[in-house]
Amino acid sequence: MKLAPTLAVLLAAPLAFAGFTLKEMSPQSTACVACHKKESAAIYEQWGSSKHFRANVGCYECHMANQTDSDAYEHYGQFISTIASPRDCARCHEREVQEFNDSHHAKGARILGSLDNTLAEVVEGNRAFKTTAFPHGVSAAAVNGCWQCHGSEVKVLPTGRLDPATWPNTGIGRINPDGSEGSCTACHSRHSFSAAQARTPDTCGKCHMGPDHPQIEIYNESKHGIAYYANIARMNLDNPKWIVGEDYSAAPTCATCHMSATKDQPVTHDVGMRISWNNRPELSIRPEVGDAKLGLPGANISWEKRRANMQNVCINCHNANYVGAFYQQYDALIDLYHGKFAEPGLALYKAARPLLPRPQFANKVDFTWYEIWHHEGRRARHGASMMGPDYTHWHGTYEVAKHFYSKYIPELQELVEKNINSTDPEKKQQAEALNKLIEDTLNHDNHKWYLGKMDPEEKARREQQLKEFQKRYAK
């Protein structure tokens, strides 16, 4: 396959900036456009409104393939691939792709071997969806659910076409046939690849929503979200520079805080560089710890540095005292959740697991503990991180406490009762250990109210507060 001179230059010398412009459109892309203008009018229109169009970057520049590529197929005399992967985008957007590759987003598909995906494949699903790449079947719940946000491992058929269980897919951590990870179109939807669209909170809300990570719902109820929707016309989303405090000041979006430029910071495509807590696990961890587990360079960037990066965004709209006090509130909520529920809850679960008779998620206790930390505990922590009081409290700590005391503890006590008199010495010993741990937990200052053992002074103070409240609002 012989390349046009402009394409040969493009492939031979990848550029580290996004402002590259071809002198003229290549003959290959000209031929593509002539057909797609008739056959795919919507795609043609989207591309026509993009910066790619103005830079003479057409279909072929993004979809070109070598004949030896695993996903290459011949299309009207040219070898192309369906997927334009981050590796393809890096020919012009080298810095952006490198930052993305260094982020947790790019590793999203590693959920494929996780506990969450086991739920979708086994507990929720079956192997009834059979394709060429999955002759033994795969769960439609995983294909249509988990994989669409986290990304699938795209399988290429002998024809060069893509297996329908793995494509279409724009999951943020998609594993591409060329070995690259990620999908730029998860945020910059093809074929306009709009920066303005990527800057809107609804783009992030495609995946960051729902019972276990409701960031879009939290944002919508927060002052930030209220200000955004009241002032969309003032957001200047199409502005190429889009620096907060210079190009707009009416409200922040997700991109403002996590990715976009400030007067002191450039745009970043590593969304973890301004996050000081990773709230995904049972116990929140510092982001550099999570980066180290994934082998990411962020392992060398401290949470203090990342928090300073975020505070540099906040300071454009808030003063230093406000920002500092917010972080004290946020950290206090993390400490509360950890000390009162997550640490003892995790210890209790580990002690209970050997006594549970069936595989994980075949017992009530498994689901109860999972939802306490994975759903309710995450909601509380995410709610506090984004100033969403309803998600912090009613959808968060209230749900955690309700299920900890009304479901989790009683279920564990029932497990003890079933095994404390077992003829199996090992089970008896495990039940005794769990029983002691339950008693120690409930007799801690955090929980002894549950046993009617509230400190007398604390009880007296609360009774006095109740009298004052009743007097204040008495009719």
Secondary structure per residue as TSV (DSSP state, phi and psi in degrees):
chain	resnum	aa	ss	phi	psi
A	1	M	-	360.0	125.5
A	2	K	-	-99.1	128.3
A	3	L	-	-92.0	149.0
A	4	A	-	-63.8	151.6
A	5	P	H	-53.0	-42.3
A	6	T	H	-63.5	-35.1
A	7	L	H	-72.3	-37.6
A	8	A	H	-60.7	-41.4
A	9	V	H	-64.9	-43.1
A	10	L	H	-59.9	-43.3
A	11	L	H	-75.1	-34.3
A	12	A	H	-76.6	-28.3
A	13	A	S	-133.4	79.8
A	14	P	-	-56.8	140.4
A	15	L	-	-103.7	145.8
A	16	A	S	-97.3	19.6
A	17	F	S	-143.9	160.6
A	18	A	S	-93.1	1.8
A	19	G	-	-93.5	14.8
A	20	F	-	-67.9	137.6
A	21	T	-	-131.0	128.3
A	22	L	-	-76.7	144.8
A	23	K	S	-61.0	-38.7
A	24	E	S	-151.9	162.7
A	25	M	-	-71.7	138.2
A	26	S	-	-66.0	154.0
A	27	P	H	-59.1	-35.1
A	28	Q	H	-64.4	-47.3
A	29	S	H	-68.2	-34.0
A	30	T	H	-60.1	-41.6
A	31	A	H	-67.1	-40.1
A	32	C	H	-60.0	-47.0
A	33	V	H	-62.9	-40.4
A	34	A	H	-58.1	-35.9
A	35	C	H	-83.2	-47.6
A	36	H	H	-68.2	-22.5
A	37	K	H	-61.0	-31.4
A	38	K	H	-92.7	-43.1
A	39	E	H	-86.5	-26.7
A	40	S	-	-136.5	66.5
A	41	A	H	-59.5	-38.8
A	42	A	H	-66.3	-41.7
A	43	I	H	-64.4	-42.1
A	44	Y	H	-60.2	-42.4
A	45	E	H	-66.7	-42.3
A	46	Q	H	-62.6	-46.0
A	47	W	H	-62.2	-38.9
A	48	G	H	-64.3	-21.9
A	49	S	T	-96.4	6.0
A	50	S	S	-96.8	165.0
A	51	K	H	-68.0	-26.1
A	52	H	H	-58.7	-42.9
A	53	F	H	-59.8	-45.8
A	54	R	H	-69.3	-19.9
A	55	A	T	-97.5	8.2
A	56	N	T	62.0	26.1
A	57	V	-	-94.8	113.7
A	58	G	-	-114.2	-163.1
A	59	C	H	-54.4	-46.8
A	60	Y	H	-68.8	-35.4
A	61	E	H	-60.5	-31.4
A	62	C	H	-93.5	-34.1
A	63	H	H	-103.9	2.8
A	64	M	B	-58.7	147.2
A	65	A	-	-145.0	153.4
A	66	N	-	-84.4	149.8
A	67	Q	T	-57.4	-28.7
A	68	T	T	-84.5	-7.3
A	69	D	S	-64.2	142.2
A	70	S	T	-62.2	-31.0
A	71	D	T	-106.3	18.5
A	72	A	-	-81.4	141.5
A	73	Y	E	-145.2	153.6
A	74	E	E	-82.0	133.4
A	75	H	E	-139.6	103.2
A	76	Y	T	52.6	46.5
A	77	G	T	88.4	-2.9
A	78	Q	E	-123.6	145.9
A	79	F	E	-90.3	124.9
A	80	I	E	-134.5	169.1
A	81	S	-	-126.6	148.4
A	82	T	S	-65.3	-43.1
A	83	I	-	-87.2	128.8
A	84	A	-	-96.7	104.1
A	85	S	-	-88.6	168.6
A	86	P	H	-54.3	-33.1
A	87	R	H	-62.8	-37.2
A	88	D	H	-67.7	-44.8
A	89	C	H	-61.7	-31.7
A	90	A	T	-65.8	-13.9
A	91	R	T	-60.8	-29.3
A	92	C	T	-116.1	-32.2
A	93	H	-	-108.9	59.5
A	94	E	H	-64.6	-47.2
A	95	R	H	-64.5	-44.8
A	96	E	H	-61.1	-42.7
A	97	V	H	-68.7	-37.8
A	98	Q	H	-63.3	-43.8
A	99	E	H	-61.9	-42.7
A	100	F	H	-62.4	-44.2
A	101	N	H	-60.2	-28.0
A	102	D	T	-85.0	0.9
A	103	S	S	-101.7	165.7
A	104	H	S	-66.2	-29.4
A	105	H	G	-53.6	-46.0
A	106	A	G	-64.6	-19.3
A	107	K	G	-101.1	13.7
A	108	G	G	-58.9	-32.5
A	109	A	G	-74.6	-5.0
A	110	R	G	-70.6	-4.9
A	111	I	G	-64.3	-17.4
A	112	L	G	-57.5	-24.6
A	113	G	G	-108.8	15.9
A	114	S	S	-93.9	174.2
A	115	L	H	-61.6	-40.4
A	116	D	H	-59.2	-43.9
A	117	N	H	-71.5	-29.5
A	118	T	H	-61.0	-38.1
A	119	L	I	-57.4	-49.0
A	120	A	I	-69.0	-33.4
A	121	E	I	-83.2	-37.6
A	122	V	I	-108.7	-57.6
A	123	V	I	-67.5	-46.0
A	124	E	S	-88.8	-27.7
A	125	G	-	-115.7	-170.7
A	126	N	-	-150.2	-166.6
A	127	R	S	-111.9	32.8
A	128	A	-	-76.6	-21.0
A	129	F	B	-86.5	103.4
A	130	K	-	-111.8	132.9
A	131	T	-	-134.7	178.5
A	132	T	S	-59.1	-42.2
A	133	A	S	-77.2	-19.6
A	134	F	-	-127.4	69.5
A	135	P	T	-64.1	-23.3
A	136	H	T	-92.2	0.4
A	137	G	-	93.5	159.2
A	138	V	B	-147.2	156.5
A	139	S	-	-76.3	124.5
A	140	A	H	-64.9	-25.2
A	141	A	H	-65.9	-39.5
A	142	A	I	-72.1	-43.4
A	143	V	I	-61.4	-46.7
A	144	N	I	-87.3	-14.0
A	145	G	I	-108.5	-91.5
A	146	C	I	-48.9	-48.6
A	147	W	H	-68.0	-24.0
A	148	Q	H	-74.4	-22.6
A	149	C	H	-99.8	-46.1
A	150	H	H	-79.6	-28.0
A	151	G	-	107.8	143.1
A	152	S	-	-98.8	166.3
A	153	E	B	-91.3	103.6
A	154	V	-	-68.5	124.5
A	155	K	-	-101.9	133.0
A	156	V	B	-100.4	130.7
A	157	L	-	-83.8	164.0
A	158	P	T	-55.5	-25.5
A	159	T	T	-78.1	-9.0
A	160	G	S	92.9	-12.3
A	161	R	-	-77.3	170.0
A	162	L	B	-107.6	142.3
A	163	D	-	-66.0	134.4
A	164	P	T	-66.9	-14.9
A	165	A	T	-75.9	-19.4
A	166	T	T	-117.1	-3.4
A	167	W	-	-150.0	134.6
A	168	P	S	-74.1	147.7
A	169	N	-	-162.4	125.9
A	170	T	-	-122.3	30.7
A	171	G	-	-58.0	142.9
A	172	I	T	-62.1	-27.0
A	173	G	T	-112.1	24.2
A	174	R	-	-48.5	136.6
A	175	I	B	-95.4	112.0
A	176	N	-	-89.2	157.0
A	177	P	T	-58.4	-26.8
A	178	D	T	-84.0	4.9
A	179	G	S	93.0	-10.7
A	180	S	-	-76.6	159.0
A	181	E	B	-113.6	139.3
A	182	G	-	111.3	171.1
A	183	S	-	-146.7	108.1
A	184	C	G	-62.5	-30.7
A	185	T	G	-74.6	-4.0
A	186	A	G	-60.9	-33.5
A	187	C	T	-111.4	-39.7
A	188	H	S	-101.3	80.1
A	189	S	-	-57.8	136.0
A	190	R	T	-70.9	151.7
A	191	H	T	-113.0	15.6
A	192	S	T	-89.1	-25.8
A	193	F	T	49.5	48.7
A	194	S	-	-73.7	127.1
A	195	A	H	-67.3	-36.7
A	196	A	H	-61.0	-41.7
A	197	Q	H	-65.2	-40.1
A	198	A	H	-66.5	-23.1
A	199	R	H	-83.7	-12.4
A	200	T	S	-81.7	143.7
A	201	P	H	-63.1	-28.4
A	202	D	H	-64.4	-28.4
A	203	T	H	-63.2	-45.6
A	204	C	H	-66.4	-32.5
A	205	G	H	-68.0	-11.7
A	206	K	T	-57.6	-38.2
A	207	C	T	-112.5	-36.1
A	208	H	S	-86.0	71.2
A	209	M	-	-155.3	170.9
A	210	G	S	98.5	-173.1
A	211	P	S	-68.4	-24.1
A	212	D	S	-107.7	-14.5
A	213	H	-	-153.9	69.9
A	214	P	-	-85.7	52.4
A	215	Q	H	-60.4	-38.8
A	216	I	H	-68.5	-38.7
A	217	E	H	-66.2	-40.0
A	218	I	H	-64.1	-45.6
A	219	Y	H	-58.4	-44.2
A	220	N	H	-62.4	-32.8
A	221	E	H	-87.0	-13.2
A	222	S	S	-78.8	165.0
A	223	K	H	-59.3	-34.5
A	224	H	H	-61.9	-48.6
A	225	G	H	-66.2	-40.9
A	226	I	H	-60.4	-43.9
A	227	A	H	-65.3	-39.1
A	228	Y	H	-61.9	-51.2
A	229	Y	H	-70.0	-23.2
A	230	A	H	-80.1	-16.4
A	231	N	S	-133.1	29.6
A	232	I	G	-54.7	-38.5
A	233	A	G	-65.5	-16.4
A	234	R	G	-103.2	7.1
A	235	M	S	-82.6	-17.7
A	236	N	-	57.5	39.4
A	237	L	T	-62.0	-24.8
A	238	D	T	-83.3	-6.7
A	239	N	-	-65.7	126.3
A	240	P	S	-59.4	-40.3
A	241	K	S	-77.4	-54.0
A	242	W	-	50.4	59.9
A	243	I	-	-95.5	126.3
A	244	V	B	-63.3	135.0
A	245	G	T	90.7	-17.8
A	246	E	T	-111.4	-51.0
A	247	D	T	-98.2	-15.8
A	248	Y	B	-165.0	154.5
A	249	S	-	-150.9	4.1
A	250	A	S	-70.2	-33.4
A	251	A	-	-170.8	157.8
A	252	P	-	-97.0	152.7
A	253	T	-	-110.8	179.4
A	254	C	H	-54.6	-43.8
A	255	A	H	-63.4	-38.6
A	256	T	H	-52.5	-51.7
A	257	C	H	-77.3	-37.6
A	258	H	H	-101.3	-17.4
A	259	M	T	-139.0	-38.0
A	260	S	S	-78.7	168.2
A	261	A	-	-74.6	149.0
A	262	T	-	-117.0	-176.9
A	263	K	S	-65.8	-19.7
A	264	D	S	-114.2	-13.5
A	265	Q	-	-126.3	141.8
A	266	P	-	-80.0	171.3
A	267	V	-	-61.1	142.9
A	268	T	-	-130.7	142.8
A	269	H	S	-103.1	12.6
A	270	D	-	-103.0	100.7
A	271	V	T	-70.8	-5.1
A	272	G	T	-92.0	-2.6
A	273	M	T	-78.0	-2.7
A	274	R	T	-127.5	17.8
A	275	I	-	-108.7	129.3
A	276	S	S	-106.1	-5.9
A	277	W	-	-136.0	136.9
A	278	N	B	-98.7	109.0
A	279	N	-	-96.0	16.7
A	280	R	S	-74.9	-43.8
A	281	P	S	-75.9	177.9
A	282	E	S	-54.4	-44.8
A	283	L	S	-111.8	128.1
A	284	S	-	-59.4	143.0
A	285	I	B	-126.3	161.8
A	286	R	-	-73.3	144.6
A	287	P	H	-62.4	-30.4
A	288	E	H	-66.6	-26.7
A	289	V	H	-67.8	-45.6
A	290	G	H	-63.6	-38.9
A	291	D	H	-64.0	-38.0
A	292	A	H	-64.2	-38.8
A	293	K	H	-63.9	-31.4
A	294	L	T	-93.8	0.6
A	295	G	T	70.5	30.6
A	296	L	-	-93.8	151.1
A	297	P	G	-63.8	-18.5
A	298	G	G	-61.9	-11.6
A	299	A	G	-57.2	-22.9
A	300	N	G	-98.4	6.7
A	301	I	S	-114.5	115.7
A	302	S	-	-70.7	157.9
A	303	W	H	-64.7	-29.9
A	304	E	H	-63.6	-40.7
A	305	K	H	-64.8	-42.4
A	306	R	H	-65.6	-39.9
A	307	R	H	-64.6	-39.5
A	308	A	H	-61.6	-37.7
A	309	N	H	-60.8	-44.8
A	310	M	H	-68.6	-39.9
A	311	Q	H	-62.9	-29.2
A	312	N	H	-65.8	-27.2
A	313	V	H	-75.7	-48.9
A	314	C	H	-57.0	-37.6
A	315	I	T	-66.7	-12.8
A	316	N	T	-70.3	-22.1
A	317	C	T	-122.4	-19.8
A	318	H	S	-126.1	158.0
A	319	N	-	-86.3	169.8
A	320	A	H	-63.0	-37.7
A	321	N	H	-63.0	-42.6
A	322	Y	H	-61.5	-47.6
A	323	V	H	-64.7	-45.0
A	324	G	H	-62.6	-40.8
A	325	A	H	-67.7	-36.4
A	326	F	H	-58.9	-46.0
A	327	Y	H	-67.4	-30.1
A	328	Q	H	-65.2	-41.1
A	329	Q	H	-63.5	-45.2
A	330	Y	H	-61.5	-50.1
A	331	D	H	-61.4	-35.9
A	332	A	H	-64.8	-37.1
A	333	L	H	-67.6	-39.8
A	334	I	H	-61.2	-44.8
A	335	D	H	-62.2	-42.4
A	336	L	H	-60.4	-51.3
A	337	Y	I	-59.7	-45.4
A	338	H	I	-61.4	-55.7
A	339	G	I	-69.0	-37.7
A	340	K	I	-88.0	-36.1
A	341	F	I	-122.3	-50.7
A	342	A	I	-68.7	-48.7
A	343	E	H	-65.7	-51.5
A	344	P	H	-66.5	-35.4
A	345	G	H	-64.0	-40.7
A	346	L	H	-68.0	-41.4
A	347	A	H	-63.3	-41.4
A	348	L	H	-64.1	-40.0
A	349	Y	H	-65.7	-42.4
A	350	K	H	-63.2	-36.0
A	351	A	H	-72.6	-30.7
A	352	A	H	-82.3	-29.0
A	353	R	G	-55.3	-40.9
A	354	P	G	-64.4	-19.7
A	355	L	G	-90.7	-9.6
A	356	L	-	-78.3	126.5
A	357	P	-	-74.9	-22.9
A	358	R	S	-119.9	173.5
A	359	P	S	-59.2	162.9
A	360	Q	T	-57.5	136.0
A	361	F	T	75.3	13.3
A	362	A	S	-105.5	11.2
A	363	N	S	-132.0	149.4
A	364	K	H	-60.1	-42.0
A	365	V	H	-58.3	-38.9
A	366	D	H	-58.8	-48.6
A	367	F	H	-66.8	-40.4
A	368	T	H	-61.3	-50.0
A	369	W	H	-66.4	-41.4
A	370	Y	H	-58.5	-45.5
A	371	E	I	-71.9	-31.2
A	372	I	I	-60.5	-47.3
A	373	W	I	-91.1	-39.9
A	374	H	I	-78.4	-31.7
A	375	H	I	-104.0	-67.7
A	376	E	I	-70.6	-42.9
A	377	G	I	-65.2	-38.5
A	378	R	H	-64.7	-43.1
A	379	R	H	-59.1	-42.8
A	380	A	H	-61.2	-44.9
A	381	R	H	-71.2	-43.8
A	382	H	H	-65.4	-38.6
A	383	G	H	-59.5	-44.3
A	384	A	H	-66.8	-36.9
A	385	S	H	-66.6	-25.3
A	386	M	T	-118.4	16.0
A	387	M	T	59.3	47.9
A	388	G	-	-112.6	91.5
A	389	P	H	-62.3	-36.1
A	390	D	H	-67.2	-39.4
A	391	Y	H	-74.1	-30.9
A	392	T	H	-65.2	-44.4
A	393	H	I	-95.6	-76.4
A	394	W	I	-65.4	-39.0
A	395	H	I	-90.1	-5.9
A	396	G	I	-116.8	-95.4
A	397	T	I	-63.3	-32.2
A	398	Y	H	-62.3	-47.3
A	399	E	H	-64.9	-40.2
A	400	V	H	-57.9	-51.3
A	401	A	H	-64.8	-44.3
A	402	K	H	-57.4	-47.2
A	403	H	H	-79.8	-26.5
A	404	F	I	-63.9	-46.9
A	405	Y	I	-86.5	-34.8
A	406	S	I	-94.2	-16.8
A	407	K	I	-124.3	-54.3
A	408	Y	I	-64.4	-55.1
A	409	I	H	-60.4	-48.6
A	410	P	H	-60.0	-37.9
A	411	E	H	-66.2	-37.4
A	412	L	H	-69.3	-39.1
A	413	Q	H	-64.6	-37.7
A	414	E	H	-64.3	-37.3
A	415	L	H	-64.5	-39.5
A	416	V	H	-62.3	-47.4
A	417	E	H	-58.3	-36.3
A	418	K	H	-71.9	-21.2
A	419	N	H	-121.6	-9.6
A	420	I	T	-66.2	-27.1
A	421	N	T	-109.2	22.9
A	422	S	-	-63.2	146.8
A	423	T	S	-77.9	-11.2
A	424	D	S	-83.7	111.2
A	425	P	H	-56.4	-36.5
A	426	E	H	-67.2	-45.0
A	427	K	H	-65.3	-39.8
A	428	K	H	-60.2	-44.5
A	429	Q	H	-64.2	-42.0
A	430	Q	H	-64.2	-39.6
A	431	A	H	-66.3	-40.1
A	432	E	H	-64.7	-40.6
A	433	A	H	-65.2	-42.6
A	434	L	H	-64.2	-41.5
A	435	N	H	-61.2	-43.5
A	436	K	H	-64.1	-39.5
A	437	L	H	-65.6	-39.0
A	438	I	H	-61.5	-47.0
A	439	E	H	-63.0	-44.0
A	440	D	H	-62.4	-40.6
A	441	T	H	-63.6	-48.6
A	442	L	H	-70.7	-22.4
A	443	N	T	-89.3	0.9
A	444	H	S	-71.0	153.4
A	445	D	T	-53.9	-31.5
A	446	N	T	-66.3	-25.4
A	447	H	T	-125.4	-7.2
A	448	K	G	-67.8	-14.0
A	449	W	G	-58.8	-32.7
A	450	Y	G	-62.9	-28.3
A	451	L	G	-95.0	5.9
A	452	G	T	75.9	25.1
A	453	K	-	-113.1	30.0
A	454	M	-	-58.4	140.7
A	455	D	-	-54.3	130.4
A	456	P	H	-54.9	-39.6
A	457	E	H	-66.3	-42.0
A	458	E	H	-63.1	-41.9
A	459	K	H	-62.2	-42.1
A	460	A	H	-65.1	-41.2
A	461	R	H	-61.9	-41.7
A	462	R	H	-69.0	-37.0
A	463	E	H	-65.1	-39.4
A	464	Q	H	-65.2	-41.0
A	465	Q	H	-61.7	-39.2
A	466	L	H	-64.2	-42.1
A	467	K	H	-62.7	-43.0
A	468	E	H	-64.3	-38.9
A	469	F	H	-63.0	-47.7
A	470	Q	H	-63.5	-38.0
A	471	K	H	-67.6	-40.6
A	472	R	H	-63.2	-38.0
A	473	Y	T	-109.8	14.6
A	474	A	-	-68.2	142.6
A	475	K	-	-89.0	360.0
